[in-house]
Amino acid sequence: MTAGRCACQPRDDSRPNFACTPVRFSTQRMPTSRSGAPIKMWSNASVASRTKTLSMLRAIKDLVTSPEYRHVPTGRLAILAQRLGKVWASPSTWYRLVRQNGWRRPRLRVHPAKPQVGLRTTRANEMWHIDTTVIRLLDGTRVYLHAVIDNFSRRILAWRVGDTFATGNSVAVLVEASRGATPCESTPVVLADAGVENVNAQVDELITTGVLRRVLAFTDLKFSNSMIEAWWRSLKHQWLFLHSLDSITTVRRLVAFYVDQHNRVLPHSAFQGQTPDEMYFGTGKAVPEDLLSRAAAARRTRVEANRPASCEICSSAVLERMPIKC
């Protein structure tokens, strides 16, 4: 071994040995935030990627909110943007960005004016509504409910549940409603839709007798048959669907209970607390005034009970007037 030369130094001085290269440690500390966490230093590539992402977001927002493409669904708009060479992003990314940023498509729908108040009569038996609804049982079979409702009082005049869609059931409920109706100066007008259960030979024969007059919704009148359809919704969602509809007998029993409650017990907000029976027979004219007077009395009672609790002077006066029991 030659003196003055390191043992690991190569014999050829032109080829350095990196194993002996000294390592220099930097004493410069990484920048940190106030909490002590290190701050991430963005490279030029990261800044470029972030700029590209922001430009992509702006392009997607411009396309989503542009009236020019309001007829294009969001999923197809993503593919159209790729074909136009504007944005390369999947439809799922578009849906996510639209949902996260709350972007709204410029799709202001223009609808024809609808009447805010439906058809209203001034006396009972002036107009009736007839309709049929389908009720599905637990085993998948269907039963059909026919009913007639009075427009003025919202009273259910007649109803019938059948296991088949027979046109004779419409005639049966109309005849039953006519027999149980109160005397009227004019012939009741029946508002119905143009379904086969309301427009058939049997119903036509009943109309020709002069007992009733038939008017078709959206054909002879611009109004719909919404009054009885609203009652279908209440009947189903507030009562029928709360039970196991396993047979047609169960449906008949439940409908009978709800019709009785609707006509006789449940007050209607449009009638100032009167029930449909009271409106139909004219026996509840004193109900609105009675409710108003009782509400005023209850309000005065609440004021007298709450005033001592919130005022020290009133509470001390009440205590002085209270008799002391030994």
C-alpha positions in Angstrom: 0.0 0.0 0.0 1.4 3.4 -1.0 1.8 5.8 1.8 -0.2 8.9 1.8 -3.1 7.3 -0.1 -6.4 6.2 1.3 -7.0 2.5 1.3 -10.4 2.9 -0.5 -9.0 5.4 -3.1 -8.8 3.7 -6.5 -5.4 3.2 -8.1 -6.6 5.3 -11.1 -7.0 8.8 -9.7 -9.2 9.8 -12.6 -12.1 7.6 -11.3 -13.5 9.0 -8.0 -14.9 6.8 -5.4 -18.4 8.1 -4.3 -18.3 6.0 -1.2 -15.8 8.4 0.2 -17.6 11.6 -1.0 -18.4 13.6 2.1 -22.2 14.3 2.7 -23.2 17.8 3.5 -26.4 18.3 5.6 -28.3 21.5 5.1 -29.1 23.5 8.3 -31.9 25.4 6.6 -35.3 24.5 8.2 -38.5 23.8 6.3 -41.0 26.7 6.4 -43.8 25.9 8.8 -47.2 27.5 9.6 -48.2 29.0 12.9 -49.4 25.6 14.1 -46.1 24.1 13.4 -47.2 22.0 10.4 -44.8 22.2 7.4 -46.0 24.2 4.5 -46.2 22.2 1.3 -44.0 23.8 -1.5 -45.7 23.7 -4.9 -43.5 22.8 -7.8 -43.9 24.4 -11.2 -45.7 21.2 -12.4 -48.2 21.4 -9.6 -49.0 25.0 -10.3 -49.5 24.3 -13.9 -51.8 21.4 -13.1 -53.8 23.6 -10.7 -54.1 26.3 -13.3 -55.3 23.7 -15.8 -57.9 22.5 -13.3 -59.2 26.0 -12.7 -59.5 26.6 -16.4 -61.4 23.3 -16.7 -63.8 24.3 -14.0 -64.5 27.6 -15.7 -65.1 25.8 -19.0 -67.5 23.3 -17.5 -69.4 26.1 -15.7 -69.7 28.1 -18.9 -71.1 25.2 -20.8 -73.5 24.1 -18.0 -74.9 27.6 -17.5 -74.9 28.6 -21.2 -78.3 29.1 -22.7 -76.9 27.8 -26.0 -76.7 24.3 -24.5 -79.7 24.3 -22.2 -81.4 21.6 -24.3 -78.5 19.2 -23.9 -78.5 16.9 -20.8 -75.5 17.1 -18.6 -74.2 13.6 -19.4 -74.4 14.3 -23.2 -72.9 17.7 -22.7 -69.8 16.2 -21.2 -69.3 14.0 -24.3 -70.1 16.9 -26.6 -67.5 19.0 -24.8 -64.9 16.2 -25.6 -65.9 16.2 -29.3 -65.6 20.0 -29.4 -62.2 19.7 -27.8 -63.1 22.0 -24.9 -63.1 19.8 -21.8 -61.9 16.3 -21.3 -63.7 15.0 -18.2 -66.1 12.1 -17.6 -69.8 12.7 -17.2 -69.6 11.6 -13.5 -67.1 14.5 -12.9 -69.6 16.9 -14.5 -72.4 15.6 -12.3 -70.2 15.9 -9.2 -69.1 19.5 -10.0 -72.6 20.6 -10.8 -73.9 19.2 -7.5 -71.0 20.6 -5.4 -71.0 24.1 -6.9 -74.8 24.4 -7.1 -74.8 25.3 -10.8 -78.2 25.6 -12.3 -79.1 24.9 -15.9 -80.9 27.8 -17.6 -84.2 25.9 -18.0 -86.9 28.3 -16.9 -90.0 26.4 -17.9 -92.9 28.4 -19.2 -96.3 26.9 -18.2 -99.7 28.0 -19.1 -101.6 29.9 -16.4 -103.5 27.6 -14.1 -106.5 28.7 -12.0 -105.5 29.1 -8.4 -109.0 28.3 -7.2 -110.9 25.4 -8.6 -114.5 25.2 -9.6 -116.8 26.3 -6.7 -120.5 26.1 -6.4 -122.9 28.1 -4.1 -125.2 25.4 -2.8 -125.4 21.6 -2.2 -126.2 19.3 -5.1 -125.3 21.9 -7.7 -122.3 19.8 -9.0 -121.0 16.4 -8.2 -117.7 14.8 -9.0 -117.4 11.1 -9.9 -114.2 9.1 -10.3 -112.6 5.7 -10.0 -109.3 4.8 -8.3 -107.4 1.6 -8.2 -106.2 0.0 -4.9 -103.6 -2.8 -5.0 -103.9 -5.5 -2.4 -100.9 -7.4 -0.8 -101.2 -10.3 -3.2 -101.0 -8.0 -6.2 -104.7 -8.1 -7.1 -106.6 -4.9 -7.7 -109.9 -3.6 -6.4 -111.7 -0.5 -7.8 -113.3 2.2 -5.7 -116.0 4.4 -7.2 -117.2 7.5 -5.4 -119.3 10.6 -5.8 -118.5 13.8 -3.9 -120.5 17.0 -3.6 -118.6 20.1 -4.8 -120.2 22.6 -2.3 -119.9 20.5 0.9 -117.2 18.0 0.0 -119.5 15.3 1.3 -119.1 11.8 0.0 -122.6 11.0 -1.3 -122.1 7.4 -2.4 -119.2 4.9 -2.9 -118.7 1.3 -3.9 -115.7 -1.1 -4.0 -115.6 -3.7 -6.7 -113.2 -6.5 -7.6 -113.7 -5.8 -11.4 -113.6 -2.7 -13.4 -117.3 -2.8 -14.3 -119.0 0.1 -15.8 -122.2 -0.7 -13.9 -120.6 0.5 -10.7 -120.6 4.1 -11.9 -124.3 3.9 -12.6 -124.9 2.3 -9.2 -123.1 5.1 -7.2 -124.9 7.8 -9.2 -128.3 6.2 -8.6 -127.5 5.9 -4.9 -126.3 9.5 -4.7 -129.5 10.7 -6.4 -131.7 8.8 -4.0 -130.0 10.1 -0.9 -129.7 13.7 -2.1 -131.6 16.5 -0.5 -134.2 18.2 -2.6 -132.7 20.6 -5.1 -134.2 23.2 -7.5 -132.0 22.2 -10.5 -130.7 19.0 -11.8 -127.2 18.1 -10.4 -124.3 18.4 -12.9 -121.9 15.5 -12.8 -118.3 16.4 -13.6 -116.3 13.3 -14.8 -113.3 12.5 -16.9 -113.6 10.9 -20.3 -112.8 7.4 -19.0 -114.7 4.4 -20.2 -116.3 4.0 -16.7 -118.0 7.4 -17.1 -118.7 7.4 -20.9 -120.6 4.2 -21.8 -124.0 3.0 -22.8 -125.3 2.5 -19.2 -124.3 5.9 -18.0 -125.7 7.5 -21.2 -129.0 5.8 -20.5 -129.1 7.3 -17.0 -128.3 10.7 -18.4 -131.1 10.6 -20.9 -133.6 10.1 -18.1 -133.0 13.7 -17.0 -132.0 12.8 -13.5 -128.4 14.1 -14.0 -126.4 16.2 -16.4 -122.9 15.1 -17.3 -120.0 17.4 -18.0 -116.5 16.1 -19.0 -113.4 17.7 -17.4 -111.0 19.4 -19.8 -113.6 18.8 -22.6 -116.7 20.7 -21.7 -114.9 22.7 -18.9 -111.4 23.9 -18.5 -111.3 22.7 -14.9 -110.1 19.3 -13.8 -111.7 16.7 -11.6 -109.2 17.6 -8.9 -111.6 17.7 -5.9 -112.3 14.0 -5.8 -108.7 13.2 -6.8 -107.6 15.2 -3.7 -109.9 13.0 -1.6 -108.4 9.9 -3.1 -105.0 11.1 -1.9 -106.2 11.7 1.6 -108.0 8.4 1.8 -105.0 6.4 0.7 -102.1 8.1 2.4 -103.8 9.0 5.6 -105.8 5.8 6.2 -105.7 2.9 3.7 -101.9 2.6 3.4 -101.6 2.5 7.2 -103.2 -1.0 7.2 -102.6 -4.4 5.6 -104.8 -4.5 2.6 -105.2 -8.3 2.4 -108.7 -8.6 1.0 -111.5 -6.7 -0.6 -113.5 -7.1 2.6 -110.8 -5.2 4.5 -110.8 -2.4 2.0 -114.6 -2.1 2.3 -114.4 -1.9 6.1 -111.6 0.7 6.0 -113.3 2.9 3.4 -116.6 2.8 5.3 -114.9 4.0 8.5 -113.0 6.8 6.7 -116.1 8.0 4.8 -118.0 8.3 8.1 -115.2 10.2 9.7 -114.8 12.5 6.7 -118.5 13.3 6.5 -119.5 13.5 10.1 -116.5 14.1 12.4 -113.6 15.8 10.6 -114.0 19.6 10.3 -112.9 21.2 7.0 -110.6 24.2 7.0 -112.5 25.7 4.1 -115.7 25.7 6.1 -114.4 27.5 9.2 -114.6 24.3 11.3 -117.8 22.8 9.9 -117.9 19.2 8.8 -119.1 18.2 5.3 -122.4 16.9 6.8 -123.1 20.2 8.5 -122.4 22.1 5.2 -124.5 19.7 3.2 -127.5 19.7 5.5 -127.0 23.3 6.7 -126.9 22.5 10.4 -123.5 24.0 11.3 -124.1 27.8 10.7 -123.3 28.6 14.4 -120.1 26.7 14.5 -117.7 29.4 13.2 -119.0 32.0 15.6 -118.8 29.5 18.5 -115.2 28.7 17.7 -114.3 32.4 17.4 -115.8 33.2 20.9 -114.1 30.2 22.5 -110.8 31.1 20.9 -111.1 34.6 22.3 -111.9 33.3 25.8 -108.9 30.9 25.7 -106.6 33.8 24.6 -107.7 35.9 27.6 -107.2 33.0 29.9 -103.6 32.5 28.6 -102.8 36.2 29.1 -104.1 36.2 32.6 -102.1 33.0 33.4 -98.8 34.2 31.8 -98.8 37.8 33.0 -98.0 37.0 36.7 -95.1 34.8 35.6 -93.4 37.6 33.6 -94.1 40.7 35.8 -93.0 40.9 39.4 -95.5 43.6 40.3 -98.4 41.6 39.0 -97.1 38.4 40.7 -96.8 40.3 44.1 -100.3 41.7 43.7 -101.7 38.2 43.0 -99.9 36.9 46.1 -101.4 39.6 48.2 -104.9 38.8 47.1 -104.4 35.1 47.7 -106.1 33.9 51.0 -103.7 32.5 53.6 -104.8 29.1 54.9 -103.9 28.2 58.5 
